[in-house]
């Protein structure tokens, strides 16, 4: 309560003017508090929904590597007795090295830290530890952005049309001799394009810049809005990368199954019945492995796509636009994360 002691017309007028002058600042302050409270709530929900996607992504990437290595093992059967090139058992075939996988996971983890930064800055829980971690992760991203897509091209070379999906057997009779020749063919595997590589590198670099320099509380709504195109590009390119891996994984299993089937048919009378039965039983197991790997990579691609959609709704919500849409998108992202998690 104000006391009227010592109140004068002149003094009262000055007090009134000071209150009037202060009113817009007070309104702005309360507006920022309300905005940050809503932003904090939204960011916390987004962080919780993002965690399962990051946690489970590594196994989905390893599915693609497992399929590639299994394909190389089966190829060794056909290559072993070939005159040229001479088969070298010490050759190690790798599609995604552990570093390649960790690079991909680092991008997703950086997005997770970005959201955690927003949570901390809006909730007043920022810490020197989180600041240091953000700067370290952001600095590391600069060396990662341009190494994601090319790893696949470096493995496959510029003519990856060796992935086989169709087997054709031609039987030729000459006199009393019958011979059969088998050929395989397929369309080339679509590699990560140079546009995707460049776009992903740019997006990852921008995310790294945010983590290194971060933002002060009052600037967060604008920073989040500015980050949305970056997140959209990053998620689009990561999803394209997963699509490439899935296509290659599917073709590899097709080739393995075709090779195993052809081997069994060509050696029908040469194999012990018990051994042949065991080899036949591998076929449905291979089909199950292919189906499971397909579902996991499909789930990862869907989760990354949902990540982009949720951040887009998040960026709109922090500007006061349609928070109900954000709740729906966060629910969709949670479902996608749960779908990915159920495989492991």
N, C-alpha and C positions, 0 to 999 in steps of 0.2 A: 504494500500500500504506500502511496505517496503521501507525505505530510504537507499541509499547506503552510507550514511555518516558513516565514521569509519569502512567501510567494509574492511576486509583483507582476504587473502586466508585462514589463519588459522581460523579467526572468521567465515568466510563463510562456511568453512568445518564443523565446530561444529554445526552451525545453520542447515545445511543440514542434518546432522546426527540426530539432535533432531527431525526434521520434519519427517524424515524417520521412526525413532523409534516410533513417536507418531501416525503415520498413521494407523497402525492396530487397536490401541485403539479407534481412531476416527471412523473407519469403524464399529467396534463392537458396539460403542455407538449409531451410527445412525441405525445400524441393530436392536438393542434392542428397540429403539424408534419406528421404523417401525413395529416391531413384536408386541410391546405392543399396538400400535394404532390399528392394526388389531385384536388383542386379545380383546381389549376394545370394538370394534365394534361388534364382534361376541358375546361376553358375554352380551352386552346390549340387543341384539336381543333375545338371549336365555332367559334372565331374563324376558323380556316382554312376551314371549311365555309360560313361566312356570307359571306365576301368575294366569291365569284362572284355571289351573288344581288344584293348591293349594286352591284357593278360593272356588271352587265348590265341592271339594272332600267330605266335611263333610256331605252334604245332601245325597250323594250316599251311604255313610256308614250308615246313619240313615235309609235309605230305608230297609236295611237288618234287622236292629233292629225293625222297625215297623212291618215288615212281621212276625218276630219271636213272638212278643208280640200278634199280631192278631191271630196267630196260637194257642198260649196258651189260648186265650179267647175262641176260638171255642172248644179246647180240654176240657175246663171246662164243657161244655154241656154234653159230654159223661162221664166225670169223676164224675160229681156231685152226681149221685145216685149209684155209684159203692160201693160195700161193702168194698173192700180193693183195694188200700189204701184209707183211709177216706179223702175226699176232704177237703183241707184247703184253704179257700178263701183269706187268708192273704199271701199266698205264692206268691212272686214276681218273675216272669220269665224274665231274662235278658240275652241276647246273648252278646251284646256289651254295656258295661256301658259307661257313658260319659267319664270316664278316658280312657277306651279302645279306644274310638274314638279319643280323644285328643292325645293319644300316636301315633296313626297312622298319624294324621295331623302334629304332631311335627316332624316326620321324613321327610315329604314332605316340611314342612316349613324350616327345617334345610338345605335341598338341595337348597331351594330358597335363603337362607342367604349365602350359599356357593357361589352361582352364583353372588350375590350382592357384596360379598367380592372381587371376581375377577374383577367385573365392577369397583369398587372403587379403587382397587390397580393399575389397568392399566390406569385408567382415572385421577389419581392424586386427587381423591375426598375422600380418606379414612379419617375417623374421629374417635376420641376416642369413640364416641357413638356406631358406628358400630362395632368397636373392642370389646367393652364391651358386646354388644349384642351377638356377635359371640361366645365369650368365655362362656357366660351364657348358650346359647343354646347348645353349644358343650358339656359343663359339664353335662347338663341334659340328654343328649342322652345315657349316660352310664347306666342309670337306666331304659331306655325304651326298648332297643334292644331285651331283652329276655322276654318281656311281651306281645308281639303282637300276635303271633300264639297261645300260650297256653291258652289265654282267651277263645277261642272257645272250646277247649278241656275241659277246666274246666267247661264250661256251659253244654256241651253235655255228659260228662262222657266218658268212654272208649267203650261203646257200643251204638253208635248213630244211630242204625238201626230202631229207632222208626219213622223216617220220612217216611210217607206212600204215595205211588203214585198209588197203584192198589187196587181196591175193588173187592172182590169175594163173591157172594151170593149163598149159597147152600140151596135148598128147600128139605125138607124131609117129607114124608107122612107116618104116622103110624096109621092104622085104619082110623078113621074119623078126625084125627088131623094132621094139616099141620103146620110145623114150618120152619122158615128161619133163618139161621145164616150167619153173614157177617164177613169176615176177611180182613185184609189189610196187605200188605207187600211191601218191597222195598229193594234196595241195600243200604248198609251203606253209609253215607255221607263221602266223602274223606276229612279227616282233614288235617290241616297244618302239614306237616311231620317234624320230628325232624331235618332233614337235612336243611329244609327251616328255621326253628327256629334258628339253629346254624348259618347258613349263613347270615341271616338277622341281628342277633346280632353282628356278626363280621363286617359286612359292616357298620352298624350304628355306631359302636365304632370307625371305621376308619374315618368316616365323622366327628364325634365328635372331634377326634384328630386334624383334619385339622382346624376346627373352633376354637379350643382352642389355637393352636400354630400358625395357619395361615402360610403365606409365605411372603417373601420379593419379590419385583417386579421382579427382575431378575430371580428368581427361579420358577415363576409361570408356564411357559410352561411345565417344567418337572413335577411340582406338579399336574397340570391338567391331564397330561398324566398318572401319577401314580394313580390318583383318578378314572380314567375311569373304571377299573375292579371293584372297590368298588361300583360305581354307577350302573354298570350292575347287580351286585349281589343284591343290594338293590331293584332296580326296578323289577327284576325278582321275588323276594320273595314277594314284595308288590302286584304284579299282581297275583301271586299264591294265596295270601290271599284273594284278591277280588274274584277270581274264586271260592274259597271255600264258601265264603259268598253268592255268586250268586247261587251256586248249592243248598245251604240250603234254601235260599229265594224262589227259584223256587219250591222245594219240599214242602215247607210249604204252599204255595198258592195252590198247587195241592191237598194237604191233606184237606185244608179248603174247597175247591170247592167240593171235593168228600164227605166230611161230610155233607155239606149243601144239596147236591143233595140227598144223602141217607135219610136224615131227612125228606125232602119234600115228597119223594116217600113212605116212611114207614108211614107217618102221613097224607096221602092224604085225608082220610075221617074224620080226627080229627080236622083239622084246618079250621077256618073261611075262606071262599073264598077270602075275601079282605086281610086278614093277609097272606094267602098262596101266593097271588099275589105279595105282598110286599117282601116276603122272596125269591120268584123266581127271582124278579128283582135284588136281590143282586148278583146273579150269574154272569151276564155279567159285572157288576161293579167290582167284584173281579177279573175277567179275565183281565179287563183293568188295574187294579192296578198291577197285576202280570206282564203284558206286559211292563208297564211304568217303573217298578222297574228293570226289566231285561235290558231294554235299557239303563237306567242310569248306572247300574253297568258294563254293557258291555262298555259303553263310558268311564268310569273311568279306566277300565282295559286297554283299547286301548290307553288312554292318558298317562298312566304310562309307557306302552311299548314304545310309541313314545318319551317319556322323555329319556329313556335309549338310543334309537337309535340316538337322537339328540346330547346327550352328547358325544357319541362315535365319531360322525362326528366332533363335537366341539374339542375334544381332538386331532383328526387328523389335523384339520385346524390350530390349534395353533402351530403345528410343520411344517406348510407350505404345508400340503397335502390336495388337493382337496377342496378348500373353496366353490366351486359351490355345492358340495354335501351337505355341511352344510346349505346353503341357502334353498335347497330343503327340508331338514329334519326340519328346523325351520318352514317352511311353513306348513309341515305336522302336526307339534306339535301345531301350531296356529289353524289349522282346528280342531284338536282333542279337544283343549280347548274350541273352539266355540261350538262344538257338545255337549260337557258336559254342557256348560253354557245355552244352549237353553232350557234345561229341567226346569230351575228355574227362 
